Amino acid sequence: MSCLFCKIVKGDIPSTAIFEDEFGYAFADVHPQAPVHVLIVPREHIPSMTDTNQSNRALLGHLLWAAAEIARTKGLDDGYRIVVNTGDKGGQTIDHLHLHLLGGRQMTWPPG
């Protein structure tokens, strides 16, 4: 498979795990947009939120929990943002569902 995130999850491309379990894998973004910028990806290849269905409900909830757990370990008690870009117009650049955990600075609104 040519998916960048699938290769990272499999260990074909090196990364430093920030969190991992049987459902997901989290690692630092190589182009951080905040002092803390972590990507949380499901181990299963799902191209985007558009490709999810009712059978993915537990996985999606687990990924959100993982993001909150990472935020706790990173000391982001004063706030953080979780972003899921979907599709070209939503800013998604890698066709593998992923959550961005951003923190360590003031987030602004609207994001862009």
ROSEVEX-743403 format. One record per residue (C-alpha): residue in one letter; x, y, z; residue number from 1. Coordinates in Angstrom, 2 decimals. Example, Ala and Ser with C-alpha at 12.3 -4.5 7.8 and 13.67 -1.06 7.14 Angstrom:
<sites>
+--------+---------+---------+---------+-----+
| residu |      px |      py |      pz | num |
+--------+---------+---------+---------+-----+
|      a |   12.30 |   -4.50 |    7.80 |   1 |
|      s |   13.67 |   -1.06 |    7.14 |   2 |
+--------+---------+---------+---------+-----+
</sites>
This chain:
<sites>
+--------+---------+---------+---------+-----+
| residu |      px |      py |      pz | num |
+--------+---------+---------+---------+-----+
|      m |    0.00 |    0.00 |    0.00 |   1 |
|      s |    1.27 |    3.47 |   -0.83 |   2 |
|      c |   -0.44 |    5.28 |    2.07 |   3 |
|      l |    2.09 |    7.32 |    4.05 |   4 |
|      f |    0.32 |    6.83 |    7.38 |   5 |
|      c |   -0.12 |    3.08 |    6.83 |   6 |
|      k |    3.65 |    2.87 |    6.28 |   7 |
|      i |    4.27 |    4.83 |    9.50 |   8 |
|      v |    1.87 |    2.61 |   11.47 |   9 |
|      k |    3.58 |   -0.53 |   10.11 |  10 |
|      g |    7.01 |    0.84 |   11.00 |  11 |
|      d |    8.20 |    1.03 |    7.38 |  12 |
|      i |    8.77 |    4.77 |    7.88 |  13 |
|      p |   10.40 |    5.69 |   11.21 |  14 |
|      s |    8.51 |    7.75 |   13.75 |  15 |
|      t |    8.50 |    8.21 |   17.48 |  16 |
|      a |    5.36 |    6.84 |   19.06 |  17 |
|      i |    3.64 |    9.22 |   21.43 |  18 |
|      f |    0.75 |    6.83 |   22.01 |  19 |
|      e |   -0.18 |    3.46 |   20.60 |  20 |
|      d |   -2.59 |    0.64 |   21.21 |  21 |
|      e |   -4.38 |   -1.96 |   19.13 |  22 |
|      f |   -6.67 |    0.65 |   17.53 |  23 |
|      g |   -4.47 |    3.67 |   16.89 |  24 |
|      y |   -1.04 |    5.21 |   16.68 |  25 |
|      a |    0.02 |    8.78 |   17.50 |  26 |
|      f |    3.19 |   10.61 |   16.52 |  27 |
|      a |    4.53 |   14.17 |   16.22 |  28 |
|      d |    3.62 |   16.09 |   13.06 |  29 |
|      v |    6.74 |   16.81 |   10.99 |  30 |
|      h |    5.36 |   20.28 |   10.13 |  31 |
|      p |    4.00 |   21.42 |   13.52 |  32 |
|      q |    1.51 |   24.26 |   13.61 |  33 |
|      a |    1.71 |   24.62 |   17.42 |  34 |
|      p |    4.23 |   23.77 |   20.14 |  35 |
|      v |    2.34 |   20.47 |   20.56 |  36 |
|      h |    1.11 |   19.00 |   17.26 |  37 |
|      v |    0.36 |   15.29 |   17.36 |  38 |
|      l |   -1.31 |   13.18 |   14.68 |  39 |
|      i |   -3.57 |   10.36 |   15.86 |  40 |
|      v |   -4.37 |    7.76 |   13.20 |  41 |
|      p |   -6.37 |    4.55 |   13.24 |  42 |
|      r |   -4.33 |    1.43 |   12.49 |  43 |
|      e |   -7.07 |    0.48 |   10.01 |  44 |
|      h |   -6.86 |    2.36 |    6.71 |  45 |
|      i |   -9.90 |    4.63 |    6.46 |  46 |
|      p |   -9.43 |    7.34 |    3.81 |  47 |
|      s |  -11.48 |   10.07 |    5.54 |  48 |
|      m |  -14.47 |   10.82 |    7.76 |  49 |
|      t |  -16.59 |   10.57 |    4.61 |  50 |
|      d |  -15.68 |    6.87 |    4.46 |  51 |
|      t |  -16.81 |    6.06 |    8.01 |  52 |
|      n |  -20.08 |    4.40 |    8.90 |  53 |
|      q |  -21.94 |    3.13 |   11.94 |  54 |
|      s |  -19.45 |    0.29 |   12.39 |  55 |
|      n |  -16.69 |    2.88 |   13.04 |  56 |
|      r |  -18.44 |    4.61 |   15.97 |  57 |
|      a |  -16.40 |    2.92 |   18.69 |  58 |
|      l |  -13.12 |    3.52 |   16.84 |  59 |
|      l |  -13.90 |    7.21 |   16.33 |  60 |
|      g |  -14.72 |    7.61 |   20.01 |  61 |
|      h |  -11.52 |    5.80 |   20.93 |  62 |
|      l |   -9.43 |    8.15 |   18.77 |  63 |
|      l |  -11.00 |   11.16 |   20.54 |  64 |
|      w |  -10.27 |    9.56 |   23.93 |  65 |
|      a |   -6.66 |    8.93 |   22.83 |  66 |
|      a |   -6.32 |   12.61 |   21.87 |  67 |
|      a |   -7.57 |   13.67 |   25.31 |  68 |
|      e |   -5.22 |   11.21 |   27.01 |  69 |
|      i |   -2.26 |   12.55 |   25.04 |  70 |
|      a |   -3.29 |   16.12 |   25.94 |  71 |
|      r |   -3.25 |   15.13 |   29.63 |  72 |
|      t |    0.23 |   13.61 |   29.34 |  73 |
|      k |    1.47 |   16.71 |   27.48 |  74 |
|      g |    0.19 |   19.02 |   30.23 |  75 |
|      l |   -2.34 |   20.83 |   28.03 |  76 |
|      d |   -4.64 |   21.48 |   30.99 |  77 |
|      d |   -5.28 |   25.07 |   29.86 |  78 |
|      g |   -6.74 |   23.98 |   26.52 |  79 |
|      y |   -6.10 |   22.42 |   23.15 |  80 |
|      r |   -7.77 |   21.83 |   19.81 |  81 |
|      i |   -8.64 |   18.58 |   18.03 |  82 |
|      v |   -9.08 |   18.94 |   14.25 |  83 |
|      v |  -10.19 |   16.45 |   11.61 |  84 |
|      n |   -9.75 |   17.77 |    8.06 |  85 |
|      t |  -11.97 |   15.98 |    5.54 |  86 |
|      g |  -11.60 |   16.11 |    1.76 |  87 |
|      d |   -9.80 |   18.60 |   -0.45 |  88 |
|      k |  -11.95 |   21.58 |    0.53 |  89 |
|      g |  -11.58 |   20.62 |    4.19 |  90 |
|      g |   -7.80 |   20.77 |    3.96 |  91 |
|      q |   -7.09 |   17.02 |    4.10 |  92 |
|      t |   -3.70 |   16.32 |    2.49 |  93 |
|      i |   -3.16 |   12.64 |    3.41 |  94 |
|      d |   -5.89 |   10.17 |    2.46 |  95 |
|      h |   -5.90 |    8.36 |    5.80 |  96 |
|      l |   -8.24 |    9.54 |    8.53 |  97 |
|      h |   -6.29 |   11.41 |   11.21 |  98 |
|      l |   -6.85 |   13.75 |   14.10 |  99 |
|      h |   -4.61 |   16.73 |   14.78 | 100 |
|      l |   -4.06 |   17.51 |   18.45 | 101 |
|      l |   -2.80 |   21.11 |   18.73 | 102 |
|      g |   -1.83 |   22.90 |   21.91 | 103 |
|      g |    0.72 |   24.89 |   23.81 | 104 |
|      r |   -0.40 |   28.27 |   22.45 | 105 |
|      q |   -3.56 |   30.35 |   22.20 | 106 |
|      m |   -5.83 |   29.05 |   19.45 | 107 |
|      t |   -7.73 |   31.62 |   17.41 | 108 |
|      w |  -11.18 |   31.53 |   15.83 | 109 |
|      p |  -12.14 |   31.22 |   13.08 | 110 |
|      p |   -9.30 |   28.82 |   12.22 | 111 |
|      g |   -9.22 |   29.59 |    8.51 | 112 |
+--------+---------+---------+---------+-----+
</sites>
